[in-house]
C-alpha cells in the first residue's frame, strides 16, 4: 500500500533514514499470518524486504528491523542505501536466500 508522502517527516522503520515524498506501509508480521500493525518504509526498502524474505520467513522472525538486518543481503543493502537521499529509487530484483 502506498500512502501520501510525509514530506520528510518521520523515519523509515528499516533503514532509519528520513522518509521522502512516497511512503509505503509494511506489516512486520505478514497480514497473511495475522499481522495488523504497519510501519512506514521507503518504497525501495519495502521491495528489498520482500525480495530477501518470504512471508513465511518474516512470520518466523521477531517483528523488529534488527531481525532482518542479520541477513547478509539485507545488511549489504542497508550499508549501500545509508547515504542515499530519501526519494532515491532503483529497480529491485528478487534474490531470496542471499545470505
Secondary structure, DSSP 4 states (H G I P E B T S, - for coil): -EE---TT-SB-TTT-PBP-S-EEEE-SS-GGGT----EEE-HHHHHHHHHH--HHHHHHS-SSHHHHHTSHHHHHHHHHHTTS-TT--------TT--
